[in-house]
Amino acid sequence: MMTCKVCGKAFERLAPHVKAAHGLCWRDYQQKYSVSLVEFINQRYITTRHKWLSYTDKGVFNQSNARGWSLNDKDIKNHLAGKDCIGVHVTQSASKFCGFDVDTGDFTDVISILDAFGRLGIESNRYLVSVSGRKGWHVDLFFADLVSKALIQEFYKIILAETGLNSQQLELFGGNAKGYKLPFGVHYETGEVCAAVDEFGQPLPENEVFQIAPMSIEALQDICEINNLSKADLELMQAGEKLADSVNALPVYDTDLAVENIKRLIAEGVHDIGIRNKSLFRVAVYARQYLKLKQANCIDFLRNWIAEKWSAVAVDAPIIKSVEYVVRSVYRRNYNLTRKIEISLADIREVMSVDAGNKLQNEKLRRLYYALLVHSKIFADANGHFTMTYEQIGKAIVESKNYKGSAISASLQKLAELGKLQFIRKGERRDKIGHDGKSLKTNIYRLPAFYDGITIEIEAGAEMFELCVTPFQCKDCFKVAICRLMPGRERAKFINKQRFADLPQCKNLL
């Protein structure tokens, strides 16, 4: 039985049918529809022609212009006719398709992929399912433009999470350097036709193949952005970066976090895209700390707030999805609008123990160490891990405007060499440039002396210095703390020829 490529019906003899039903002679019919498949393959699969695969019963041979000319339409026609079996390579960094090879031998695994596509909003005319020719199937998703391999790999992780399959059961092509066998040909070992099938595993009429249209890159980006925020197994991979983004957006020691300002924000809503994440964070903290809402109720509270008070221009699917992530972060880390930040004499002595062998460098490094300590008291997790951007560091140590990131980086590195700082993450690149225009993930730090309990031993009842809400509002906050806690003889070694009375007033001393 042969299937008509025009109407999809099966006939013992196809030529009389296409003549009577469609007015096509056999030659015109063959030429028209073989060319259509050639064009389909050209448009959907081929991004580079200098290198491809030619499969034979003796193995696989990589072709790289060895014969003197590139992959062409004749090669594709030979593939469709079963005279050859070819596969394609993609460019080094991008592809126009994403291929999934299901090798489990169980068609229900294909159905689970198609179900996942449906949940992710991918329409059925965006992909092609075909028999692999051996024991499995291929599921190929097509894109309107070249898509970065990094984004394809991100999408692959989402599909694995959605289906519960692992990388051995579901292999990725198009997002890596592997060659990929084309459909519609004959398998080079089994001789089985690699035909297109529908969601039931039945032959798909070729006229439906030609109706398959590529999806936009924007749609794929939305899928990855939205679903990465809600997957528990992907959350761990992205937690550091997402928390860093939250800290970046948070005015760490700013009185804008005052309760009255947040009440006003809740009443007025958000009307600017640029402040959405920061606003969600503030209101989530307020709802946890002052409204005493449970986590699930806080999520509902924020979503209702967005629906009722936000301008339409500020609302989209990613921000709706991010509500759940922001709330989980706030409740997991117990963020508060105001925090009691205290410095002990033991803390000061550890900061003053920094000695790089140079007086000017010592002063700068000690100020940096102090700034990191204060920041960690607010944001460090149970393991002592925290993030602090270069911009925040620059403001905290109140250096001149020409104090570049390279100088901050050098100072951080010096603290690490002295054993005062650990880099939990440093210099890692993002898969794609973030919303803040940065390509590098924020560094994650740890101060071992304060979190290993080796150096710092604070006696019970020891005097503490409580910092202001904005502890770095003046450049001498550190010196004020020294003068407040250190015995005069000891502090004279560090604050030479400067009287306590000459220091700027601090509200803790009024």
N, C-alpha and C positions, 0 to 999 in steps of 0.2 A: 504493500500500500504506500502510495506517495501523497504528500500533503501539498495542496495548492498554495502557493505563496501569496495569492491574491485574497482568497476567501477563507483559507485555512481548512477546507474540507479534504477528506482523504479519498483517493481514487486508485483503482487498479491501473488504469491507463490515464495519464494526466493530459496528454496532448489533445485528445478530442474534447476534454472538458474546458481547457483554457480557450480553445477555438470557439466552442459553442457559447460558453458563459461569458467570456471576457473579450472575445474578438481578437485574440492574439495567436499568430502562428507560433509553432514551437520554437523556432529560432529567435523570434522577437521576445518571446516569453523568457527564454534562457538568458538572452543578452541583457534584458531590462533588469531582471532581479539579481543576476550575478553581479552586475555593476553596482546595484544598490548596496549589496553586502560589502563590496569592495569599498565603497564610499563610507559606509558605516564604520568599518574597521579603521579607515584613514582618519575619520573625524574623531572617533571615540578612544582609540588605543595608541595611535602612533605619535610619538613626540620626537623621536630621533631615528634616523634611517641608516647611519653609518655603522651601526652595530645591532645585530639581532641574533636569534637562535634558529638553527635548523635541526630538527629532531629526526633521527633515523633509528632503525631497529638496532643499530650498532652503538648508539649513544647520542650525546648532544654535542654539537659543534658550534662554537662561538664564531660568528662571522663579523669581520671588521674591515670591510672593503678589500678583502683578500682577492676577490675576483675582479676588482677594478671599478665596480659601480654599486650604488646603494640599493637598499630595499625599495622595490617598486610595485606597481599594480599587478604586473605579471606574476610576481612572487605570491601576492595575495590570492590571485585567481587560482594558481597551482595549489595553494593551501585549501581553498574552498572546494576544488575538484578532487582532493585527496591525493594529489601527485606529490605533495610535500607537506610537512607539518612544521609550522614556524611559530616562533614566539618573539616578543618585542622587549626591548629595554626602554627605560625612561631616562630623562635627563638627570644630571647629577643631583639636583636639589629640588626638583618639582615633577609633578605628574598630572595628567588629565583624567586619570581613573584611579580607583582604589579597588583592588581585587582581593577577595577572600577565597581561599582554597579550603573546602570542607572535606577532610580525609577520613572522617569517622565511619563512613558507609551508612550513616543513618540520616534519612531525609528530614527527620524531625529537627535536626540541628540547623538545617537550612531554614525551616519554618521559624525557628527561634530567632534567627538573624532577621528574617523579614518582619516578624512581630516587633523586634527591637527597632527596626527602621520605622515602622508605623508609630510607635510610641515617641520616637524622636522627630516625627513630622515629615519623614521622607516619603514622598509619593511613590506609588508602584511603577510609574513610568520613568523613574530616574535610574533604574538598575536593570541588569540582565542576569538571569540565572541560567546556567548551562551545565550539561554533563561534562565532567572532567575527562571522560574517556577511559577511566580505570575503575575506581570504586567510589568516587565522590562527585562533588559538584563545585562549580565556581559561582560566586556572587560578585558581580562587578558593578560598582557605583561610578557614575560619570559626572564630570565637572565642566562648567562652561569655560573656564580658563585654567591655566596651570596653577596647581595648588602645591604649597610647600610640603615636602615630605614630613617635616616636623608636625604640621597640622594633621596630616593623614595618620601619623603614628598616634597622635593624641586621640583622634577619632577611633582608631583601632582599640585603644585601651578602654574606651567607653563601651564599644561593642562586646569586648570580652567580659566586662563587668555586667552588662545587660543580659548576656546569654548564659553566663556561667561557664563558658568554654575556656580552655587554656590555649596557649600559643602553639601547642603540638596538634590540637584538634582543629584549630582555625588559624591558618597561616596567612600572613599578610604579603601582598604584592603591590607594587606601585608606590609604596612608601619606603622602599629600600633599593638596594642595588641588584636585586635578583631579576632575571628574565622571566617573562610570563607567557605561557602558551596561549595562543589565540583560540577563540571558539569557532564553531561552524566547520572545522576541519575534521580529519580522521586521526585518531590517536596513533602515534607511530609504533606502539607495541601491540595494543589490543585490536586495532582496526575498527574500533567503535567510533561512530560519529559523535562529535562533541556538540550536540544539538542544544538549542535553547529550549527551556521548559518553563512551565508556569508554576504557580505556588503550590500545585498539587503534584508536581513532578511529571506532568503530561506535556507532550510536544507543544511548543508555542508557535502559532502561525507567524510566518515571517513578516506579514503586514503589521503585526503588533510589535515586532522587533524594531521596525522603522519608525514607530511612534515613540520610542524611548528618547527622552530629551535630557540633557545634562542639568544638574542643579547648580545654583550660584555658589560662589565662594563665601559670600556673606551668610548664606543659610548654613553652610558647614561650620563657619566660625561661631555662629550663634549656638549651634548644637554643642560644640565643644565648650564654649564659655559657660553656658547655662548648666549643662549636665556635670561638668567637673566640679561645680560648687555643691552638688547634692550627692555625690557618690562617696560612701564612707571609705572605700579602699583607695580612692584617689585623693581623699582629703589629706591623708598622712603625707603624701608626696608633695602636696602643695601648701601644707599648713604654714611652713616657714615663710614662704613668699607672700601668702595672703595676710598673715599677721603683720609682716613687714609693711605691706601696703596700708593696713589699718593704722599702724603707728605713724607712717609717713603722713597720713591725712589728719592725724590727731594733733592739735596744738597742745603738746604734752603738759606744759605748766601754765596754760592760758586760763584766765578767769572767765573766758567765753563758755566754759563748761559749767558755769553757775546755774543753779536750778531755775532761776527766773528766766534766763535766756532760753533754756530748753522748753519751759512751759510756753514761751512765746513762739518758739519754733513749731511746737505741736499744734498750736492754735492757727498759725499762719500757713503751715505746709512748706513744701519745697517747690521752687519755680525755676531752678537753675541746675543743669546737668552737673556742673562742676562741683557742687557741694552735696551730692546725693549720698555718697558713701559715708562721709563725715557725719551727716545728719542722722543717718540710720544708726551709726555707732553711738552717737550721743543719746538719742532717744531710747535705744535698747538698754544702755547703762542706767538711765533714769528710771525706766520701767522696772528693771531688776532691783535697783537700790531703794527707790522711794515708793513706787506703786506696789512693790512686793509681788509682782506677777511671776507665775511659774513659766518655765521656758516655752512650753507650747502656747500658753496664753499670750506671751510676749510676741511670738511670731504672728499670731492672729491680730494683736493690737497694732503692730507695724503695718501689716498688709491692709487693714481697715483704714489706717491713717493715710497710707499712700492713695487708696481708692477715693477717700473723701476730701483730702486737703491738697494733694499734689497737682500741679499743672500737667496737662497731657504731654507737653514737650519733655517733661522729666521722667516719664514712665515708659518703660519698655520691659520685655521679657527678662533680660539679664538682671535688672535691678530687683524685679519681683523674686527671682530665684535666689538672689544674694541675701535676702532677708534671713532665710534659714541659717545660712553660714554665719552671718554677723551675730545673730542671737546665740548660736552655739558657742562662738568664740567668747562672747561677753560672759556667758554663764560658766563656761569652763574655766576662765581665768579670773572670774570674780572682779571685773573692773568696777571701780568706783569713780564718782565724779570728783571727789576730793579724797586725798590720802594723807595720812600722817607720815611725813618723811623725817626720820630722826637719824642723827649722826652721833656716834659715840667717840670717846677719846681713843679707843682701840682702833676704830675706823680711821681716824686722823693719823694715828701713828703708822698704820699700814700704808696709807697714801704717801706719807712723808718718807717712807722707807725706799721709795724709788730713787735710785742713784745711778745715773748714766755716766758719771765722771765729769760732767760739765755743768756749771752752776746755772747758766741760762737754759740749757736743755732740761735740767732737772725741774725748774719752775714750770716749764711748759708741760712736761710729761706728768708732773704731779697734778696740775690743774685738769689735764685730760683724764687722768685716772679717777680723780674726784668726780668729774662730770659723768663718767661711765658708772661710777658707784651709785650716785644719786638716781640716775636713769634706771639702773638695774633694780633699785629698791621699789620702783613703781611697776616695772614691766617684766622683770625676770620671772620665768616659770619655776616650777619646783626643782628643776635641774640647774637653775641659774642661767638659762639661755635667754637672751634678749637681743633686740635689734635697736640700732640708733643710726640715723642717717648722717651723712657728712654735714648736711645743712644744720641739723640739730646739734651736732658736735661743735660746729663753728660758732653757733649762737651761745652755746653753754659755756664755752671757754672764752667768749668775748674777744676773739682775735680780730685783727683788722680785716677789712673787706678783701684785701689781696691775699688772704690766707687761703691758698688753693687746696683742692681735694688731695693733690699729690703730697702736700705737706702733712695733712691729717693722716693719710695712708702711711707715710713714713713714721709718724709718731706712734700710730697703732702698732706698726711692725716692731718698733723699738720696745714698746711695752711687752709685746709677745716674747721678744728675745730675752727680756729681763724676767720672764716667768710670771708677769702680772696679768697677762691677758691670753685667753685662748680663742682662736678662730674656729667656731663650730662650722661655719660656712663662709667661704671667701672666694670672690671672683667667679662665681658660677653664672653662666649665661642663661637667659630665659629662652624658651623655644621660640618666642616671638616678642617683639618690642611691646612693653606694657603700656597701659593707658597714660602713664606719666612720661612716656617717651624714652624710658630707660631700657637698655638691653641687658643690664646686669641685675641679678637679684641682690637685695639688700643683705649685707653681711650679718651673720649671727655671732654674737660674742658671749664670753663667759669669763668671770673673774674668779679664778680658782681659790684665792686666799679667802674670799668672803663666803664661798659656797662649799668649800671642802672642810671648813672648820679647823684648818691647820694653823693659820696665823692668828685669826681673829677670835679672841675669847673675851666676851663682854661679861663682866661681873654682874650678878643680880643687883638691881638697885643703883647701878652706875648712872651718873648724870648724863642726860642726853640733850642734844641741841636739836630743837625742832625747826626745820626749814620753813620758809614762807611758802605760800601757794606757788609763787614763781621764784624758786631759789636762785635762778641765774639772772635776776633782774639787774644785778650789779656785778661787776667783775670781781669784787672783793668778798663775795659770799664765803669762799673757802677760808679767807683770812679771818673773817668774823667768827667762823666756826672754830678755828684754831684758838683765837683769843678767848673765846667763851669756855673752851674745854681744857686747854693745855695750861699746866702750871707756868708761871711767868718765866722762870729760869729756862725751862725747856723750849718755850715758844720763842725766846730771844734768839735761838739758833736759826730760826726760820724766818722771823719777821724782824730783821735787823734795822735799827734806827727808824722805826715806825711805831708811834704810840697807839695804844688801843683806842684812845679818844679821837684819834685822827681818822679812824676808819668810818665809812658811811654808816649811818644809823640803820639798824635792822629792827623790824617790828617785834622780833623776839626779845630785843634788849630794851625796848621802851618801857 
